[in-house]
Amino acid sequence: MNYLDEHILSLKAKMVDQKTANNDNVKSIQAQTQKSELDGSMFEETKLLHVENDYLTLEPITILHGEIGFYIPKSFTPMPMEQAIIKYPSEHRPKVIYTSSEETINITFNPTDTALEAEELPDFVEQMADILRSVQPIRNWLGTEMVTNCSGLSVGQIRFVAAGIDGNLYNEMLLFIHNGRVVIGSFSCLEADLEVWLPVAEYWAQSLSVLPPPAYCTNEKGMTTP
């Protein structure tokens, strides 16, 4: 599947004249973790997530100079640049890519240059959804939603299943605002594996948090570019 940002960024200019968002579109979704886990201490411990008949270890990660944090499986590793170039051939490939050992499940983040006010995010999400429906080989459109996650972050979610080389792919995109600009996160896995990995995707979305800049330099994993 072609990397989505190539289409998104090329059509970005068409999104300048946006209407004021309707705040009634914003609603909460059921939390899978307690808010107390999402303060500064969350980045000092791992979590166990019950998946099917086993427990999966999740670890806290910070990216983009320590200002964004979230939980992902401990077994996930940064995708090497040479593999990222093959999987995401567009020059607009994500800045941050984590992948499973089989490279069938990917979690990515990409900060954009799109400036946006908080109240404009719902309309922006719907415009993005329209673009995706027009450029992607959609097999099952699962819809959009504005949510407020456990950390209080307003997030636009877009979910769909699209055709891929190795089978249909489940895609979940998270759009949120950081420092006045849109950041796009994505989770993808084979549709056949969705039942197993959906709890991980949900925990990832709920744990996503914008953090104060750290007072010291941090070593970050998952960066595909300097």
Solvent accessible surface area in square Angstrom, and as a share of the most:
residue,aa,sasa,rsa
1,M,70,0.31
2,N,94,0.48
3,Y,23,0.09
4,L,12,0.06
5,D,1,0.01
6,E,76,0.34
7,H,45,0.20
8,I,5,0.03
9,L,40,0.20
10,S,84,0.54
11,L,44,0.22
12,K,62,0.26
13,A,81,0.63
14,K,160,0.68
15,M,10,0.04
16,V,116,0.67
17,D,138,0.71
18,Q,29,0.13
19,K,164,0.70
20,T,110,0.64
21,A,9,0.07
22,N,82,0.42
23,N,108,0.55
24,D,124,0.64
25,N,78,0.40
26,V,53,0.30
27,K,117,0.50
28,S,88,0.57
29,I,54,0.27
30,Q,163,0.73
31,A,50,0.39
32,Q,81,0.36
33,T,10,0.06
34,Q,127,0.57
35,K,136,0.58
36,S,80,0.51
37,E,46,0.21
38,L,12,0.06
39,D,74,0.39
40,G,57,0.55
41,S,51,0.33
42,M,1,0.00
43,F,47,0.20
44,E,147,0.66
45,E,81,0.36
46,T,67,0.39
47,K,30,0.13
48,L,122,0.61
49,L,20,0.10
50,H,106,0.48
51,V,16,0.09
52,E,113,0.51
53,N,154,0.79
54,D,98,0.51
55,Y,134,0.51
56,L,45,0.22
57,T,46,0.27
58,L,1,0.01
59,E,27,0.12
60,P,26,0.16
61,I,10,0.05
62,T,32,0.19
63,I,0,0.00
64,L,24,0.12
65,H,149,0.66
66,G,6,0.06
67,E,27,0.12
68,I,0,0.00
69,G,0,0.00
70,F,0,0.00
71,Y,1,0.01
72,I,1,0.00
73,P,0,0.00
74,K,117,0.49
75,S,72,0.46
76,F,3,0.01
77,T,73,0.42
78,P,46,0.29
79,M,4,0.02
80,P,56,0.35
81,M,63,0.28
82,E,115,0.51
83,Q,65,0.29
84,A,0,0.00
85,I,82,0.42
86,I,142,0.72
87,K,84,0.36
88,Y,23,0.09
89,P,93,0.58
90,S,11,0.07
91,E,144,0.65
92,H,62,0.28
93,R,44,0.16
94,P,0,0.00
95,K,87,0.37
96,V,0,0.00
97,I,0,0.00
98,Y,1,0.00
99,T,5,0.03
100,S,5,0.03
101,S,95,0.62
102,E,120,0.54
103,E,70,0.31
104,T,52,0.30
105,I,5,0.02
106,N,4,0.02
107,I,0,0.00
108,T,5,0.03
109,F,0,0.00
110,N,6,0.03
111,P,50,0.31
112,T,13,0.08
113,D,107,0.56
114,T,18,0.11
115,A,68,0.53
116,L,14,0.07
117,E,105,0.47
118,A,75,0.58
119,E,78,0.35
120,E,42,0.19
121,L,3,0.02
122,P,7,0.05
123,D,36,0.19
124,F,3,0.01
125,V,1,0.01
126,E,81,0.36
127,Q,50,0.22
128,M,1,0.00
129,A,0,0.00
130,D,77,0.40
131,I,19,0.10
132,L,0,0.00
133,R,106,0.39
134,S,86,0.56
135,V,52,0.30
136,Q,14,0.06
137,P,61,0.39
138,I,45,0.23
139,R,148,0.54
140,N,70,0.36
141,W,68,0.24
142,L,80,0.40
143,G,19,0.18
144,T,42,0.24
145,E,43,0.19
146,M,12,0.06
147,V,2,0.01
148,T,41,0.24
149,N,10,0.05
150,C,17,0.10
151,S,31,0.20
152,G,50,0.48
153,L,26,0.13
154,S,43,0.28
155,V,1,0.01
156,G,0,0.00
157,Q,2,0.01
158,I,0,0.00
159,R,55,0.20
160,F,0,0.00
161,V,2,0.01
162,A,0,0.00
163,A,23,0.18
164,G,22,0.21
165,I,166,0.84
166,D,123,0.64
167,G,32,0.30
168,N,54,0.28
169,L,37,0.18
170,Y,3,0.01
171,N,7,0.03
172,E,2,0.01
173,M,2,0.01
174,L,0,0.00
175,L,0,0.00
176,F,0,0.00
177,I,35,0.18
178,H,23,0.10
179,N,122,0.63
180,G,37,0.36
181,R,110,0.40
182,V,0,0.00
183,V,3,0.02
184,I,8,0.04
185,G,0,0.00
186,S,23,0.15
187,F,0,0.00
188,S,21,0.14
189,C,0,0.00
190,L,41,0.20
191,E,68,0.31
192,A,100,0.77
193,D,47,0.24
194,L,35,0.17
195,E,150,0.67
196,V,48,0.28
197,W,43,0.15
198,L,58,0.29
199,P,38,0.24
200,V,2,0.01
201,A,0,0.00
202,E,62,0.28
203,Y,13,0.05
204,W,0,0.00
205,A,6,0.05
206,Q,4,0.02
207,S,0,0.00
208,L,0,0.00
209,S,6,0.04
210,V,58,0.33
211,L,28,0.14
212,P,106,0.67
213,P,96,0.60
214,P,47,0.30
215,A,108,0.84
216,Y,160,0.61
217,C,124,0.74
218,T,40,0.23
219,N,153,0.78
220,E,43,0.19
221,K,93,0.40
222,G,1,0.01
223,M,70,0.31
224,T,11,0.06
225,T,40,0.23
226,P,180,1.13
